[in-house]
Amino acid sequence: MIIFPAIDIKDGKCVRLLKGDFKKITFYDKSPIDQANIFFNNGFKDIHIVDLDGALRGQSKNSYTINEIIKKIKLRVQIGGGIRNIDSIANWLEAGANKVVMGTAAVENLDLLKKACKKFENKIAIALDVRDGLIELYGWTKKTNISAIDFIKQIKDFGVSRIIYTDINKDGTKEGPNIKDTIELSNKIKIPIVISGGVSSIDDIKKIKSLDNQNIEGIIVGKSIYDGDIKTSDLVKLI
């Protein structure tokens, strides 16, 4: 199982949100580059980066910082946030990103998603940010009536490399991930799933690993690292 330590970036700084609420944002002292170096030096191989400004505006204002991480730190970078056209995808992959994560654009434009998956084989991941079973868009600021499972049924044959499933009600709460719904979803599809939102302890991760569900490819860990609830030295042992 892949463990992705997360870096969410807003205004050039590492942040975490509570349940996707930009009014409940915590800023952290370490820069994104310094934080990425810490993850690398502790032995992680992968990292999950979200450009929150990009998610809100549809255009990155943190691309310089993210490019510096990709160039200078030997991590497999999975990047998302405001990536809404073929050129943006191509630019990130040319810069050296391992996976590009589409969210809003994937849900609103199935033709674009299909084209991207075909053009960039095994490089396109989808972020499904879900609250009470329904997808939310534009950095969790726009609600939809689209159920996660109905959407996945539509795109199951597109060639999506992985789905990052975030339970917004859990995200940033450190109350434990929504394992039940994730397992239910993973049993209905063949696309690998990465769990995101609510990880509170090493025990949460051990529990997910013990499920031995081959369709659950990984887990993203954010706030619990930054707040010191999970030590990176302990977390890396579970890779």
C-alpha positions as CSV (number, residue, x, y, z in Angstrom):
1,M,0.0,0.0,0.0
2,I,1.2,3.5,-0.9
3,I,1.3,6.0,1.9
4,F,1.1,9.6,0.5
5,P,2.0,12.3,3.0
6,A,0.1,15.4,1.9
7,I,1.0,19.0,1.2
8,D,-1.9,21.3,0.6
9,I,-0.7,24.8,-0.5
10,K,-2.5,28.1,-0.3
11,D,-0.8,31.5,-0.7
12,G,2.5,29.6,-0.9
13,K,2.1,28.0,2.5
14,C,1.4,24.6,3.9
15,V,-2.2,24.5,5.2
16,R,-4.9,22.1,6.3
17,L,-8.7,22.7,6.1
18,L,-11.4,21.4,8.4
19,K,-14.1,19.6,6.4
20,G,-13.1,21.6,3.3
21,D,-14.0,24.9,4.9
22,F,-11.7,27.7,3.8
23,K,-12.8,29.7,6.8
24,K,-11.4,27.0,9.0
25,I,-7.9,26.9,7.7
26,T,-4.6,26.2,9.7
27,F,-1.3,27.6,8.4
28,Y,1.9,25.8,9.3
29,D,5.4,27.3,9.7
30,K,7.4,25.1,7.3
31,S,7.4,26.0,3.7
32,P,6.1,23.4,1.2
33,I,9.6,22.8,-0.1
34,D,11.0,22.3,3.5
35,Q,8.1,19.9,4.3
36,A,8.7,17.9,1.1
37,N,12.3,17.6,2.1
38,I,11.3,16.3,5.5
39,F,9.2,13.6,3.9
40,F,12.0,12.6,1.5
41,N,14.6,12.5,4.2
42,N,12.4,10.3,6.3
43,G,12.2,7.8,3.5
44,F,8.9,8.4,1.7
45,K,8.8,7.7,-2.0
46,D,5.5,9.4,-2.9
47,I,3.8,12.7,-2.1
48,H,0.3,14.1,-2.7
49,I,0.2,17.9,-3.4
50,V,-2.9,20.0,-3.8
51,D,-2.8,23.5,-5.1
52,L,-5.8,25.0,-3.2
53,D,-5.6,28.3,-4.9
54,G,-5.8,26.4,-8.2
55,A,-8.8,24.5,-7.0
56,L,-10.6,27.7,-6.2
57,R,-9.6,29.7,-9.2
58,G,-9.0,27.1,-11.9
59,Q,-5.5,28.5,-12.4
60,S,-2.4,27.8,-10.2
61,K,-0.6,30.6,-8.4
62,N,1.7,28.1,-6.7
63,S,3.2,26.4,-9.8
64,Y,6.7,27.8,-9.1
65,T,6.8,26.2,-5.6
66,I,5.4,22.9,-6.9
67,N,7.9,22.8,-9.8
68,E,10.7,23.4,-7.4
69,I,9.6,20.4,-5.3
70,I,9.4,18.2,-8.5
71,K,12.8,19.3,-9.7
72,K,14.8,19.3,-6.5
73,I,13.3,16.4,-4.5
74,K,13.3,12.9,-5.7
75,L,9.7,12.0,-4.8
76,R,6.9,10.7,-7.0
77,V,4.6,13.7,-7.1
78,Q,0.9,13.4,-7.5
79,I,-0.4,16.9,-8.2
80,G,-4.0,18.2,-8.2
81,G,-5.9,21.5,-7.9
82,G,-7.3,23.5,-10.7
83,I,-6.1,21.3,-13.5
84,R,-8.8,21.7,-16.1
85,N,-7.4,21.4,-19.6
86,I,-5.0,19.2,-21.6
87,D,-2.3,21.8,-21.7
88,S,-2.1,22.0,-17.9
89,I,-1.9,18.2,-17.7
90,A,0.9,18.1,-20.3
91,N,2.8,20.9,-18.5
92,W,2.8,19.0,-15.2
93,L,3.8,15.7,-16.7
94,E,6.6,17.4,-18.7
95,A,7.8,19.0,-15.5
96,G,8.1,15.6,-14.0
97,A,4.9,14.9,-12.0
98,N,4.1,11.2,-11.7
99,K,0.3,11.6,-11.7
100,V,-2.0,14.4,-12.5
101,V,-5.2,14.6,-10.5
102,M,-8.4,15.9,-12.1
103,G,-11.4,16.8,-10.0
104,T,-13.9,19.5,-11.1
105,A,-13.0,19.2,-14.8
106,A,-13.3,15.4,-14.8
107,V,-16.8,15.6,-13.4
108,E,-18.0,18.5,-15.5
109,N,-16.4,17.4,-18.8
110,L,-16.4,13.7,-19.5
111,D,-15.1,14.2,-23.0
112,L,-12.0,16.0,-21.6
113,L,-11.5,13.2,-19.1
114,K,-11.7,10.5,-21.7
115,K,-9.3,12.4,-24.0
116,A,-6.8,13.0,-21.2
117,C,-6.8,9.3,-20.2
118,K,-6.2,8.2,-23.7
119,K,-3.5,10.8,-24.4
120,F,-1.7,10.3,-21.1
121,E,-2.0,6.6,-20.4
122,N,-1.9,5.6,-16.7
123,K,-1.1,9.2,-15.7
124,I,-4.6,10.5,-14.8
125,A,-6.1,10.2,-11.4
126,I,-9.5,11.5,-10.3
127,A,-10.2,13.3,-7.0
128,L,-13.7,12.6,-5.8
129,D,-14.5,14.9,-3.0
130,V,-17.7,13.5,-1.5
131,R,-20.1,14.7,1.2
132,D,-23.0,12.4,2.2
133,G,-22.5,10.4,-1.0
134,L,-22.6,13.4,-3.3
135,I,-19.7,15.0,-5.2
136,E,-18.6,18.6,-4.5
137,L,-16.5,20.7,-6.9
138,Y,-14.3,23.9,-7.1
139,G,-12.4,23.2,-3.9
140,W,-15.5,21.9,-2.1
141,T,-17.4,25.1,-2.7
142,K,-20.0,23.8,-5.1
143,K,-22.4,21.1,-4.2
144,T,-23.8,18.7,-6.9
145,N,-26.5,16.1,-7.0
146,I,-24.1,13.6,-8.6
147,S,-23.5,10.5,-6.6
148,A,-20.0,9.2,-6.4
149,I,-21.0,5.7,-7.5
150,D,-23.1,6.9,-10.5
151,F,-20.2,9.0,-11.7
152,I,-17.7,6.1,-11.4
153,K,-20.0,3.8,-13.4
154,Q,-19.9,6.4,-16.2
155,I,-16.1,6.5,-16.3
156,K,-15.2,3.0,-15.4
157,D,-13.8,2.2,-18.9
158,F,-12.0,5.4,-19.5
159,G,-8.6,4.3,-18.3
160,V,-8.4,6.3,-15.0
161,S,-5.3,5.2,-13.1
162,R,-6.7,5.7,-9.6
163,I,-9.5,7.4,-7.7
164,I,-8.7,9.5,-4.6
165,Y,-11.8,9.3,-2.5
166,T,-12.1,12.0,0.1
167,D,-15.0,12.1,2.6
168,I,-15.3,15.8,3.2
169,N,-17.1,15.3,6.5
170,K,-13.9,13.5,7.8
171,D,-11.3,15.6,6.2
172,G,-9.1,17.5,8.7
173,T,-11.1,16.1,11.7
174,K,-8.7,13.4,12.7
175,E,-11.8,11.3,13.6
176,G,-10.7,8.3,11.5
177,P,-11.2,7.7,7.7
178,N,-14.5,6.5,6.3
179,I,-13.4,3.0,5.8
180,K,-16.9,1.5,5.4
181,D,-18.0,3.6,2.4
182,T,-14.6,3.3,0.8
183,I,-14.6,-0.5,1.0
184,E,-18.2,-0.5,-0.3
185,L,-17.1,1.6,-3.3
186,S,-13.9,-0.5,-3.9
187,N,-16.0,-3.6,-4.1
188,K,-18.1,-2.2,-6.9
189,I,-15.3,-1.0,-9.2
190,K,-11.9,-2.2,-10.6
191,I,-10.2,1.2,-10.5
192,P,-7.7,1.4,-7.6
193,I,-8.8,3.6,-4.8
194,V,-6.7,5.9,-2.5
195,I,-8.4,6.8,0.8
196,S,-8.3,10.4,2.0
197,G,-9.7,12.3,4.9
198,G,-9.8,11.8,8.7
199,V,-6.7,9.7,9.4
200,S,-6.0,10.2,13.1
201,S,-3.4,7.6,14.1
202,I,-1.0,4.9,13.1
203,D,-3.7,2.4,14.1
204,D,-6.0,3.8,11.4
205,I,-3.4,3.0,8.8
206,K,-2.7,-0.5,10.2
207,K,-6.4,-1.2,10.2
208,I,-6.7,-0.3,6.5
209,K,-3.6,-2.4,5.6
210,S,-5.0,-5.3,7.5
211,L,-8.1,-5.4,5.3
212,D,-6.0,-6.9,2.5
213,N,-8.2,-5.3,-0.1
214,Q,-6.2,-5.3,-3.3
215,N,-8.3,-2.5,-4.8
216,I,-7.3,0.0,-2.1
217,E,-4.0,1.2,-3.4
218,G,-3.0,3.8,-0.9
219,I,-3.9,6.3,1.8
220,I,-3.3,10.0,2.1
221,V,-2.2,11.4,5.5
222,G,-2.2,15.1,6.2
223,K,-3.2,17.0,9.4
224,S,-2.2,14.2,11.8
225,I,1.4,14.6,10.6
226,Y,1.4,18.3,10.9
227,D,-0.2,18.3,14.3
228,G,2.3,15.7,15.6
229,D,-0.3,12.9,16.2
230,I,1.6,10.7,13.7
231,K,5.4,10.7,13.6
232,T,6.8,10.5,10.1
233,S,9.4,8.0,11.5
234,D,6.6,5.7,12.5
235,L,4.6,6.2,9.4
236,V,7.4,5.4,7.0
237,K,7.7,2.0,8.6
238,L,4.3,1.0,7.2
239,I,5.3,1.6,3.5
